[in-house]
Amino acid sequence: MLLAHFPRVFLAHLPTPLEKMDRLSKELGGPEVWIKRDDCTGVSTGGNKTRKLEFVFGEALAAGCDTVITQGATQSNHARQTAAFAAKLGLQCHILLEDRTGSNADDYNNSGNVLLDHLHGATTTKFAGGTDMPAEMEAAAERLRAKGHKVATIPGGASNPTGALGYVNCAFELIGQLNDRGMVIDHLVHATGSAGTQAGLITGIKAANAGISLLGIGTRSPKAKQEENVFKLAQLTAEKLGAPGVVTREDVVANTDYVGDGYGIPTESGLEAIAMFAELEGILLDPVYSAKGAAGLIDLIRKGHFKKGERIVFLHTGGSVGLFGYTGSFDHGARQVAQVG
Ligand SMILES: *Cc1c(COP(=O)(O)O)cnc(C)c1O
């Protein structure tokens, strides 16, 4: 089905660039590695939630909503992009933030994405780790409805079949870019969390029969749970798109070896990936998602899982604003502070 059948607010800067990473490819000495810059989607420093929110806000506006509520971790990129959309469209935005890391650091709790949530005029309310956030969100929505508001609740990560349409769109966009350049790729790799990105991508890839293998690198859940979440959402997305059954369970592959100690807790391999992308390509990753995704990509190249002669696209899902919530994880460029000359 044409994506044009679905209500959508066109705010993202699309298409995002598809660029070759020459220096990183050379350093790793394996396959040719490209990057699809969904960190450059435009809205409030960009990121992958923007594509999903185009469809989610399209639906909310069609329903006549004046208020949105969403939830996420303290340094949620999704919350920040939702706050920016709401600001642009003149809707009230309330954000429920779950303390998933237990960090007391001032920057984690007040800078990065949290700073931007507030700049966009959203309210934020904090909850302890392990809170039933969807239930809290529904309760808050009911309180606002009782006051006469027309409220849309947006799930964490905007990961429902409507949001996933944004990544069906991304798959179609990437396929178009590849066809325009006469360029074949073997693998598409990205960080996976609340599952909407991978679910949308696999639905688009399969609906177009593009023959690209998709690998999600996990950032939170164990493999079986992550793959099950993606598969369930992909099935619903395919139905919504009018292509029921197009995704099989075997199409959904997640590698969760790079999560480390848990969601939102930086890893050594992730910090190495941040340094490599920054120093070799001038590209900023984030410690929660894209760095762990890139750490998986780098390790799987070093192990020979991805081979010389193959061509890989890494989907950069954004999040670099989160770096400013994690300054304690870095040496503040101490190596670079020196007398010049
Ligand atoms: C949310 C997010 C992801 C994960 O995408 P999902 O659709 O939630 O699986 C990856 N990278 C960044 C930077 C994100 O903010």
The ligand as a Tripos MOL2 file, in Angstrom:
@<TRIPOS>MOLECULE
LIG
   15    15     1     0     0
SMALL
NO_CHARGES

@<TRIPOS>ATOM
      1 C1         15.3650    4.9670   20.1760 C.3       1 LIG1
      2 C2         16.7140    4.8710   19.5920 C.ar      1 LIG1
      3 C3         17.1570    3.6860   18.9820 C.ar      1 LIG1
      4 C4         16.3550    2.4270   18.9500 C.3       1 LIG1
      5 O1         15.2810    2.4750   18.0420 O.3       1 LIG1
      6 P1         13.9640    1.6520   18.3500 P.3       1 LIG1
      7 O2         13.0490    1.9740   17.2600 O.co2     1 LIG1
      8 O3         13.4960    2.1230   19.7030 O.co2     1 LIG1
      9 O4         14.3230    0.2170   18.4010 O.co2     1 LIG1
     10 C5         18.4160    3.6750   18.4190 C.ar      1 LIG1
     11 N1         19.2130    4.7650   18.4640 N.ar      1 LIG1
     12 C6         18.8250    5.9100   19.0490 C.ar      1 LIG1
     13 C7         19.7820    7.0400   19.0780 C.3       1 LIG1
     14 C8         17.5680    6.0090   19.6370 C.ar      1 LIG1
     15 O5         17.2070    7.1600   20.2340 O.3       1 LIG1
@<TRIPOS>BOND
     1     1     2 1
     2     2     3 ar
     3     2    14 ar
     4     3     4 1
     5     3    10 ar
     6     4     5 1
     7     5     6 1
     8     6     7 2
     9     6     8 1
    10     6     9 1
    11    10    11 ar
    12    11    12 ar
    13    12    13 1
    14    12    14 ar
    15    14    15 1
@<TRIPOS>SUBSTRUCTURE
     1 LIG1         1 GROUP 0 **** ****
